[in-house]
Amino acid sequence: MQPREQGQDQGREVMLQTIGMLAGQGLVLGHEALTGVYVRYDKRLLSQEDAARAAADQLRYADWVLGVFKGRLMRELKEQERKDLALLIGFYEVERQAVQALATYVKEGGAKNREAFEALQERVAAVIRQISLGGAP
């Protein structure tokens, strides 16, 4: 491999690692933010309107990330890189489902909706544990 090609491959690797780290950070922050909205709403420290607005904001963010990952970025990657990105897409789709479940709970209330949100939050937490720096095989 030519020195220039090695530099390009190293630069690409750094870029992909950065994308992965930022995607993981986004999952963690999104999970924590959802938990915060949920707890504050449940304790009546956050109005239904404010909780719904926070959920809508997080839904737009998840949709934006998924759009970038599925669109332009996926087309630019090599086969193995696409497989790795597909995992991140799956993780963000679970987080998106959690956001939707929170929005439903805020809008409709009910134990069933609360349980659905909590179950999805646990799935997101499991994803985070899976990809955490110390926990990945």
GUDRENZA-240858 format. One record per residue (C-alpha): residue in three letters; z, y, x. Coordinates in Angstrom, 3 decimals. Layout:
<marke><drenpa>ALA</drenpa><w>Z</w><v>Y</v><u>X</u></marke>
...
This chain:
<marke><drenpa>MET</drenpa><w>0.000</w><v>0.000</v><u>0.000</u></marke>
<marke><drenpa>GLN</drenpa><w>-0.880</w><v>3.456</v><u>1.276</u></marke>
<marke><drenpa>PRO</drenpa><w>2.004</w><v>5.896</v><u>1.967</u></marke>
<marke><drenpa>ARG</drenpa><w>0.793</w><v>8.149</v><u>-0.840</u></marke>
<marke><drenpa>GLU</drenpa><w>0.800</w><v>5.241</v><u>-3.317</u></marke>
<marke><drenpa>GLN</drenpa><w>4.330</w><v>4.279</v><u>-2.238</u></marke>
<marke><drenpa>GLY</drenpa><w>5.468</w><v>7.843</v><u>-2.886</u></marke>
<marke><drenpa>GLN</drenpa><w>3.818</w><v>7.828</v><u>-6.294</u></marke>
<marke><drenpa>ASP</drenpa><w>5.462</w><v>4.500</v><u>-7.179</u></marke>
<marke><drenpa>GLN</drenpa><w>8.855</w><v>5.777</v><u>-6.022</u></marke>
<marke><drenpa>GLY</drenpa><w>8.406</w><v>8.947</v><u>-8.038</u></marke>
<marke><drenpa>ARG</drenpa><w>7.433</w><v>6.923</v><u>-11.076</u></marke>
<marke><drenpa>GLU</drenpa><w>10.462</w><v>4.681</v><u>-10.644</u></marke>
<marke><drenpa>VAL</drenpa><w>12.782</w><v>7.687</v><u>-10.424</u></marke>
<marke><drenpa>MET</drenpa><w>11.188</w><v>9.173</v><u>-13.540</u></marke>
<marke><drenpa>LEU</drenpa><w>11.584</w><v>5.932</v><u>-15.497</u></marke>
<marke><drenpa>GLN</drenpa><w>15.196</w><v>5.515</v><u>-14.392</u></marke>
<marke><drenpa>THR</drenpa><w>15.891</w><v>9.084</v><u>-15.465</u></marke>
<marke><drenpa>ILE</drenpa><w>14.334</w><v>8.457</v><u>-18.874</u></marke>
<marke><drenpa>GLY</drenpa><w>16.480</w><v>5.348</v><u>-19.249</u></marke>
<marke><drenpa>MET</drenpa><w>19.664</w><v>7.134</v><u>-18.238</u></marke>
<marke><drenpa>LEU</drenpa><w>18.991</w><v>10.053</v><u>-20.570</u></marke>
<marke><drenpa>ALA</drenpa><w>18.128</w><v>7.690</v><u>-23.411</u></marke>
<marke><drenpa>GLY</drenpa><w>21.408</w><v>5.853</v><u>-22.862</u></marke>
<marke><drenpa>GLN</drenpa><w>23.271</w><v>9.134</v><u>-22.745</u></marke>
<marke><drenpa>GLY</drenpa><w>21.608</w><v>10.152</v><u>-26.016</u></marke>
<marke><drenpa>LEU</drenpa><w>22.789</w><v>6.932</v><u>-27.653</u></marke>
<marke><drenpa>VAL</drenpa><w>26.356</w><v>7.468</v><u>-26.490</u></marke>
<marke><drenpa>LEU</drenpa><w>26.450</w><v>11.100</v><u>-27.553</u></marke>
<marke><drenpa>GLY</drenpa><w>24.802</w><v>10.299</v><u>-30.886</u></marke>
<marke><drenpa>HIS</drenpa><w>27.294</w><v>7.513</v><u>-31.541</u></marke>
<marke><drenpa>GLU</drenpa><w>30.228</w><v>9.780</v><u>-30.711</u></marke>
<marke><drenpa>ALA</drenpa><w>28.840</w><v>12.617</v><u>-32.815</u></marke>
<marke><drenpa>LEU</drenpa><w>28.355</w><v>10.330</v><u>-35.812</u></marke>
<marke><drenpa>THR</drenpa><w>31.884</w><v>9.040</v><u>-35.463</u></marke>
<marke><drenpa>GLY</drenpa><w>33.160</w><v>12.619</v><u>-35.319</u></marke>
<marke><drenpa>VAL</drenpa><w>31.274</w><v>13.632</v><u>-38.437</u></marke>
<marke><drenpa>TYR</drenpa><w>32.451</w><v>10.522</v><u>-40.250</u></marke>
<marke><drenpa>VAL</drenpa><w>36.125</w><v>10.993</v><u>-39.353</u></marke>
<marke><drenpa>ARG</drenpa><w>36.143</w><v>14.717</v><u>-40.122</u></marke>
<marke><drenpa>TYR</drenpa><w>34.342</w><v>14.152</v><u>-43.420</u></marke>
<marke><drenpa>ASP</drenpa><w>36.690</w><v>11.323</v><u>-44.369</u></marke>
<marke><drenpa>LYS</drenpa><w>39.732</w><v>13.512</v><u>-43.628</u></marke>
<marke><drenpa>ARG</drenpa><w>38.149</w><v>16.338</v><u>-45.635</u></marke>
<marke><drenpa>LEU</drenpa><w>37.933</w><v>18.548</v><u>-42.565</u></marke>
<marke><drenpa>LEU</drenpa><w>34.171</w><v>18.777</v><u>-43.019</u></marke>
<marke><drenpa>SER</drenpa><w>32.470</w><v>19.592</v><u>-46.302</u></marke>
<marke><drenpa>GLN</drenpa><w>29.899</w><v>17.292</v><u>-47.837</u></marke>
<marke><drenpa>GLU</drenpa><w>27.244</w><v>19.923</v><u>-47.167</u></marke>
<marke><drenpa>ASP</drenpa><w>28.175</w><v>20.267</v><u>-43.488</u></marke>
<marke><drenpa>ALA</drenpa><w>28.375</w><v>16.500</v><u>-43.019</u></marke>
<marke><drenpa>ALA</drenpa><w>24.979</w><v>16.058</v><u>-44.668</u></marke>
<marke><drenpa>ARG</drenpa><w>23.521</w><v>18.796</v><u>-42.452</u></marke>
<marke><drenpa>ALA</drenpa><w>24.938</w><v>17.139</v><u>-39.310</u></marke>
<marke><drenpa>ALA</drenpa><w>23.474</w><v>13.785</v><u>-40.350</u></marke>
<marke><drenpa>ALA</drenpa><w>20.096</w><v>15.408</v><u>-41.037</u></marke>
<marke><drenpa>ASP</drenpa><w>20.158</w><v>17.047</v><u>-37.588</u></marke>
<marke><drenpa>GLN</drenpa><w>20.899</w><v>13.719</v><u>-35.930</u></marke>
<marke><drenpa>LEU</drenpa><w>18.200</w><v>12.017</v><u>-37.951</u></marke>
<marke><drenpa>ARG</drenpa><w>15.652</w><v>14.578</v><u>-36.740</u></marke>
<marke><drenpa>TYR</drenpa><w>16.750</w><v>13.972</v><u>-33.143</u></marke>
<marke><drenpa>ALA</drenpa><w>16.452</w><v>10.190</v><u>-33.492</u></marke>
<marke><drenpa>ASP</drenpa><w>13.023</w><v>10.581</v><u>-35.091</u></marke>
<marke><drenpa>TRP</drenpa><w>11.938</w><v>12.904</v><u>-32.275</u></marke>
<marke><drenpa>VAL</drenpa><w>13.065</w><v>10.449</v><u>-29.582</u></marke>
<marke><drenpa>LEU</drenpa><w>11.394</w><v>7.550</v><u>-31.347</u></marke>
<marke><drenpa>GLY</drenpa><w>8.202</w><v>9.555</v><u>-31.754</u></marke>
<marke><drenpa>VAL</drenpa><w>8.076</w><v>10.396</v><u>-28.052</u></marke>
<marke><drenpa>PHE</drenpa><w>8.887</w><v>6.842</v><u>-27.010</u></marke>
<marke><drenpa>LYS</drenpa><w>6.429</w><v>5.190</v><u>-29.402</u></marke>
<marke><drenpa>GLY</drenpa><w>3.714</w><v>7.757</v><u>-28.907</u></marke>
<marke><drenpa>ARG</drenpa><w>2.760</w><v>9.306</v><u>-25.636</u></marke>
<marke><drenpa>LEU</drenpa><w>5.227</w><v>7.535</v><u>-23.351</u></marke>
<marke><drenpa>MET</drenpa><w>4.401</w><v>4.017</v><u>-24.541</u></marke>
<marke><drenpa>ARG</drenpa><w>0.702</w><v>4.615</v><u>-23.860</u></marke>
<marke><drenpa>GLU</drenpa><w>1.420</w><v>5.696</v><u>-20.276</u></marke>
<marke><drenpa>LEU</drenpa><w>3.444</w><v>2.673</v><u>-19.196</u></marke>
<marke><drenpa>LYS</drenpa><w>2.636</w><v>-0.614</v><u>-17.533</u></marke>
<marke><drenpa>GLU</drenpa><w>3.261</w><v>-3.873</v><u>-19.392</u></marke>
<marke><drenpa>GLN</drenpa><w>6.814</w><v>-4.530</v><u>-18.126</u></marke>
<marke><drenpa>GLU</drenpa><w>7.731</w><v>-0.884</v><u>-18.571</u></marke>
<marke><drenpa>ARG</drenpa><w>6.543</w><v>-1.072</v><u>-22.193</u></marke>
<marke><drenpa>LYS</drenpa><w>8.851</w><v>-4.060</v><u>-22.732</u></marke>
<marke><drenpa>ASP</drenpa><w>11.782</w><v>-2.064</v><u>-21.349</u></marke>
<marke><drenpa>LEU</drenpa><w>10.888</w><v>0.917</v><u>-23.509</u></marke>
<marke><drenpa>ALA</drenpa><w>10.582</w><v>-1.346</v><u>-26.538</u></marke>
<marke><drenpa>LEU</drenpa><w>14.255</w><v>-2.253</v><u>-26.019</u></marke>
<marke><drenpa>LEU</drenpa><w>15.204</w><v>1.430</v><u>-25.990</u></marke>
<marke><drenpa>ILE</drenpa><w>13.136</w><v>1.970</v><u>-29.135</u></marke>
<marke><drenpa>GLY</drenpa><w>15.026</w><v>-0.868</v><u>-30.805</u></marke>
<marke><drenpa>PHE</drenpa><w>18.330</w><v>0.693</v><u>-29.775</u></marke>
<marke><drenpa>TYR</drenpa><w>17.350</w><v>4.067</v><u>-31.213</u></marke>
<marke><drenpa>GLU</drenpa><w>16.172</w><v>2.444</v><u>-34.426</u></marke>
<marke><drenpa>VAL</drenpa><w>19.663</w><v>0.958</v><u>-34.862</u></marke>
<marke><drenpa>GLU</drenpa><w>21.177</w><v>4.388</v><u>-34.242</u></marke>
<marke><drenpa>ARG</drenpa><w>18.756</w><v>5.872</v><u>-36.760</u></marke>
<marke><drenpa>GLN</drenpa><w>19.908</w><v>3.306</v><u>-39.326</u></marke>
<marke><drenpa>ALA</drenpa><w>23.525</w><v>4.329</v><u>-38.642</u></marke>
<marke><drenpa>VAL</drenpa><w>22.624</w><v>7.978</v><u>-39.242</u></marke>
<marke><drenpa>GLN</drenpa><w>20.944</w><v>7.063</v><u>-42.517</u></marke>
<marke><drenpa>ALA</drenpa><w>23.983</w><v>4.998</v><u>-43.538</u></marke>
<marke><drenpa>LEU</drenpa><w>26.273</w><v>7.949</v><u>-42.833</u></marke>
<marke><drenpa>ALA</drenpa><w>24.029</w><v>10.221</v><u>-44.896</u></marke>
<marke><drenpa>THR</drenpa><w>24.190</w><v>7.737</v><u>-47.764</u></marke>
<marke><drenpa>TYR</drenpa><w>27.979</w><v>7.523</v><u>-47.495</u></marke>
<marke><drenpa>VAL</drenpa><w>28.286</w><v>11.311</v><u>-47.500</u></marke>
<marke><drenpa>LYS</drenpa><w>25.951</w><v>11.632</v><u>-50.482</u></marke>
<marke><drenpa>GLU</drenpa><w>27.163</w><v>8.716</v><u>-52.608</u></marke>
<marke><drenpa>GLY</drenpa><w>30.571</w><v>7.695</v><u>-51.243</u></marke>
<marke><drenpa>GLY</drenpa><w>31.820</w><v>4.204</v><u>-51.978</u></marke>
<marke><drenpa>ALA</drenpa><w>33.371</w><v>1.378</v><u>-49.997</u></marke>
<marke><drenpa>LYS</drenpa><w>30.056</w><v>-0.483</v><u>-49.715</u></marke>
<marke><drenpa>ASN</drenpa><w>28.356</w><v>2.526</v><u>-48.084</u></marke>
<marke><drenpa>ARG</drenpa><w>31.354</w><v>3.086</v><u>-45.807</u></marke>
<marke><drenpa>GLU</drenpa><w>31.238</w><v>-0.539</v><u>-44.676</u></marke>
<marke><drenpa>ALA</drenpa><w>27.489</w><v>-0.355</v><u>-44.059</u></marke>
<marke><drenpa>PHE</drenpa><w>27.973</w><v>2.700</v><u>-41.836</u></marke>
<marke><drenpa>GLU</drenpa><w>30.860</w><v>1.125</v><u>-39.952</u></marke>
<marke><drenpa>ALA</drenpa><w>28.872</w><v>-2.082</v><u>-39.362</u></marke>
<marke><drenpa>LEU</drenpa><w>25.910</w><v>-0.138</v><u>-37.994</u></marke>
<marke><drenpa>GLN</drenpa><w>28.182</w><v>1.956</v><u>-35.785</u></marke>
<marke><drenpa>GLU</drenpa><w>29.570</w><v>-1.287</v><u>-34.376</u></marke>
<marke><drenpa>ARG</drenpa><w>26.012</w><v>-2.439</v><u>-33.647</u></marke>
<marke><drenpa>VAL</drenpa><w>25.346</w><v>0.829</v><u>-31.800</u></marke>
<marke><drenpa>ALA</drenpa><w>28.620</w><v>0.389</v><u>-29.896</u></marke>
<marke><drenpa>ALA</drenpa><w>27.511</w><v>-3.135</v><u>-28.916</u></marke>
<marke><drenpa>VAL</drenpa><w>24.215</w><v>-1.725</v><u>-27.627</u></marke>
<marke><drenpa>ILE</drenpa><w>26.084</w><v>0.876</v><u>-25.611</u></marke>
<marke><drenpa>ARG</drenpa><w>28.335</w><v>-1.785</v><u>-24.109</u></marke>
<marke><drenpa>GLN</drenpa><w>25.247</w><v>-3.843</v><u>-23.288</u></marke>
<marke><drenpa>ILE</drenpa><w>23.529</w><v>-1.050</v><u>-21.400</u></marke>
<marke><drenpa>SER</drenpa><w>26.561</w><v>0.597</v><u>-19.816</u></marke>
<marke><drenpa>LEU</drenpa><w>26.460</w><v>0.925</v><u>-16.045</u></marke>
<marke><drenpa>GLY</drenpa><w>29.267</w><v>-1.536</v><u>-15.458</u></marke>
<marke><drenpa>GLY</drenpa><w>28.374</w><v>-4.014</v><u>-18.171</u></marke>
<marke><drenpa>ALA</drenpa><w>24.713</w><v>-4.739</v><u>-17.583</u></marke>
<marke><drenpa>PRO</drenpa><w>23.943</w><v>-8.103</v><u>-15.959</u></marke>
